[in-house]
Amino acid sequence: MARRPFPKFAVYDSLRNINLAFQVIAIELERLDDHEVIPLQAIRLYNMRAGELSAGINHRLIDVLNAREERDWFRYEKARIAEETRLANL
């Protein structure tokens, strides 16, 4: 069964928003460290967990987007070649 195309812009936008959210988490953990309300070791572990999750999400989405971009690239290239051939035969 063929996979239904997804709206690329929405996926890129979600990826951006997810990365911004992880950046906010890092900043807020740093602020908590400044106030010494959570032990530094715990903050470091939270940052590592957030970094691991962020990298995993990025990896998965970039793989999906890369496959989509390759398909689109091939499709547009094929269409361009067909149009150039058609124009050359006029």
Rosetta blueprint (number, residue, H / E / L):
1 M L
2 A L
3 R L
4 R L
5 P L
6 F L
7 P L
8 K H
9 F H
10 A H
11 V H
12 Y H
13 D H
14 S H
15 L H
16 R H
17 N H
18 I H
19 N H
20 L H
21 A H
22 F H
23 Q H
24 V H
25 I H
26 A H
27 I H
28 E H
29 L H
30 E H
31 R H
32 L H
33 D H
34 D H
35 H H
36 E L
37 V L
38 I L
39 P L
40 L H
41 Q H
42 A H
43 I H
44 R H
45 L H
46 Y H
47 N H
48 M H
49 R H
50 A H
51 G H
52 E H
53 L H
54 S H
55 A H
56 G H
57 I H
58 N H
59 H H
60 R H
61 L H
62 I H
63 D H
64 V H
65 L H
66 N H
67 A H
68 R H
69 E H
70 E H
71 R H
72 D H
73 W H
74 F H
75 R H
76 Y H
77 E H
78 K H
79 A H
80 R H
81 I H
82 A H
83 E H
84 E H
85 T H
86 R H
87 L H
88 A H
89 N L
90 L L
